[in-house]
Every structure is written in structure tokens, then in C-alpha cells.
Amino acid sequence: MAADPRFHPAAGPFALAQVAEAGAAQLRGDGERRFRDVAPLDAAGPEEVAFLDGRRNLKAMQASRAGAVVLRPEFAEAVPEGCAALVSPAPPLAFARIAALFHPAPLLVPGIHPTASVAPDAVLGEGSEVGPYAVVGAGAVLGARAYVGPHAVVGSGCVFGDDARIHAHASAICCLAGHRVTLHHGARVGQEGFGFAPTPEGRFVTIPQLGRVVLGDEVEIGANACVDRGALGDTVLGAGTRLDNLVQIGHNVVTGRGCVIVAQVGISGSTRLGDHVTIAGQAGLTGHLNIGSRARIGAQAGVQSDIPPGQDVTGSPAMPVKDALRAALYLRKVGARRAAEAGSLQDRADQKGPPGGRSGQTD
């Protein structure tokens, strides 16, 4: 089915030629046909555009009623009769752009809601919207077309560039951000890092966290994710980096450009990531590590040592993927051998019968 219009109003309809242009795709079909929305292969109808995600879904495409399908060149001849092909070397990217054509971001309603609190010396760029009960602190600066959602907080002195999106209940303090930065619902940026010193009496004294959070252009921070400010230096997320929901970034962590950090990952303080590092869900990284550019860390990995550039690791403790697979295979063989030995011992015991040689007898 297409997107629910109560939540995702659709633009259009659009001619197929416009759809192809939006996705930078080569059109094979009637460019004058009109389309109303995007939909999955198994639910799409003749006025909807679908997406083929690899060879494994060829049968689903051939059974689909979709009017057009975005797909790679090698699959273009497999589209069913009456279905147009939108051919792209990068179908996910093309489909993302086509979906955005039908479902553009909601337009802002410039202005400040009467219940919002905006400091007299705060600066709001042209075309910005501040929602109900939002707070923009003293000396804060927001660029053009910023959106501050209901109950969101932009702390004193924070700076965001153009097209910021700070959604409901998100908060930012001690933060300097570039253009097109997004904080999703409930995200927390710039709060105190986890730093303290024990006393002889067994109590703890908080170490003042005197750094900032610096977010590059187009950084996105997922719902309920947390990015602690630096202790003395800064916590830095490089341009284009994306955090999924429920990610924890410790103080003084630095990432390069375009890193992808998936849900429930925790990165301890002062760890540094190169460019385009990928960390899969629930992985944990100890502090003061160096993770090389384009390294990939598998789900639930426990990383306790540096990772060189381009290496794939998994497991806990994390190790190169080939080593982890080899270790898993070894353990499986050992387990099977032990089970076989135990079964053999049990068979011999059953053949001997109970002590005293009275197998099968009753009193």
C-alpha cells in the first residue's frame, strides 16, 4: 500500500519522465504516464513506483502490479509487461530521491508560537519556526529556515547553521553545529560527560566538563541518542555522520566524515574514528581507541583495541571477521566432538547395565 496520507501527504501526480528525472534514472517506458506515489513491490498498483532490491526479489517483481520499478540495468529486461523500468546504477539512491519527490519535507510555518520562550538576544534566521513550549536560550543563533519543535531546547550560546531540524523534546547545550543538522525526537546533545574522581571516603567528585559538542554539516542524531560534551577538548561528529536511535557517544569522542553508527552502540570517551566508519547495532567500544577509516564493526562486537583502516571485525573481543569465523567453526567442531564422546560413553554405560549386573530384573 502507498503511504498513509494522514501522516505522509503526497505531492503529485507526476509524469513518469519527471519521476525519472528526480531519480537521475534512465526511463524505459511511456514518459507521459502519471504516477501518484511509491509503494513496495508486493503492494504497488499501476500508478505507483516500486523498487527492486536485488536478484532475490525478481519473482516478486514479476508478480507485481507496479506501474514502474527502479532497478539495476541487468534486471531491466525482466520487468513484466505494462511495467516501466527506471534504470539506475544505484537503485537505493534513485528510489530515495523519487520518494522525496512524492513526499517532500513539510513546509515550515515561520514564526514563534505564543507559548515558546525565546531570549531577547537570540538570533533566528529568516523563515524559522519555533514550536509550542520550545526554548531558545540567551545568545543562541539559528540560521535560516530552522525548525525548533515542541518542547525542544536550544541552550544559551548554541549555534546552528541553516536548515536545522531540532525535533520535539530534543535538547542541545554547549553545541556548535553546521548546516542541515538534524536532532530527532528526544536527542540529547552537549550534556555533562561521565567524568568523576573518587575520594578516600568512597564518594565521587564530578570533574567539570568544560568542552563542547561540534557537529559538522548534515550530521543527524537519532531519537533518544546522547552525545556528551568534551571534558576539556571537544566532542566532534564529522560532516555527514549519522547516529541511529539510542546511541551513546562519550566525551571527547571524535568521528571523521560520513560515519554510520547504528542503534544501541556505545562509544567510550576519547575514542577516535576515521572517515566512513560503520558500527553495527549494540557494538561497544572502550575508550581511547583509534578506529581507521572505512573500518566496519559487526553487531554486538566488543572492541577493546585499535582497528586499522579498512578492516572488518566482529565478535567479543572483536577480531578480524575471518579469524572470528575460524574460531566459531573450531568451537563448533569441539562441541560436536565432545557431544559425540559423551554419547559414546553413555552407550557403553547402557550396555553394561546397572551396578550388580541386575539389568532388567525387578524385586
Long-range contacts (C-beta under 8 A, 24 or more apart in sequence): 1-39, 1-43, 2-36, 2-37, 2-38, 2-39, 2-43, 2-48, 3-37, 3-38, 3-103, 8-103, 9-103, 10-36, 10-37, 10-102, 10-103, 11-101, 11-102, 11-103, 11-104, 12-36, 12-37, 12-101, 12-102, 13-47, 14-101, 14-102, 16-68, 16-84, 18-101, 19-49, 19-68, 19-86, 19-98, 19-101, 20-86, 22-97, 22-98, 22-100, 22-101, 23-70, 23-86, 23-88, 23-93, 23-94, 23-95, 23-97, 23-98, 23-101, 24-88, 24-94, 24-97, 25-70, 25-86, 25-87, 25-88, 25-94, 25-98, 26-86, 26-87, 26-88, 27-84, 27-85, 27-86, 27-87, 28-76, 28-84, 28-85, 28-86, 28-87, 29-68, 29-83, 29-84, 29-85, 30-84, 33-67, 33-68, 33-84, 35-67, 35-68, 36-102, 37-102, 38-95, 38-98, 38-99, 38-102, 38-103, 39-66, 41-66, 41-69, 46-82, 49-86, 49-95, 49-98, 49-102, 51-91, 51-92, 51-95, 52-91, 53-91, 53-92, 70-94, 70-95, 70-98, 108-145, 108-147, 116-148, 119-156, 122-154, 125-162, 131-168, 143-179, 149-185, 152-183, 155-190, 158-190, 161-217, 172-213, 173-229, 174-211, 174-212, 174-213, 174-229, 175-212, 175-213, 175-214, 175-215, 175-229, 176-212, 176-213, 176-214, 176-215, 177-214, 177-215, 177-219, 178-215, 178-216, 178-217, 178-218, 178-219, 178-239, 179-217, 179-218, 180-217, 180-218, 181-215, 181-217, 181-218, 181-219, 181-220, 182-219, 182-220, 182-221, 183-221, 184-220, 184-221, 184-222, 184-223, 184-225, 184-245, 185-223, 185-224, 186-223, 186-224, 187-221, 187-222, 187-223, 187-224, 187-225, 187-226, 187-227, 188-224, 188-225, 188-226, 188-227, 189-213, 189-215, 189-221, 189-226, 189-227, 190-227, 190-228, 190-229, 191-226, 191-228, 191-229, 192-228, 192-229, 193-228, 193-229, 193-230, 193-231, 193-235, 193-250, 193-251, 193-252, 193-269, 194-228, 194-250, 194-251, 194-269, 195-231, 195-251, 195-269, 207-231, 209-251, 211-235, 211-251, 211-252, 213-237, 216-240, 216-241, 216-257, 219-243, 221-247, 222-246, 222-247, 222-263, 225-249, 228-269, 231-269, 238-275, 244-281, 250-287, 256-293, 262-299, 274-309, 283-318
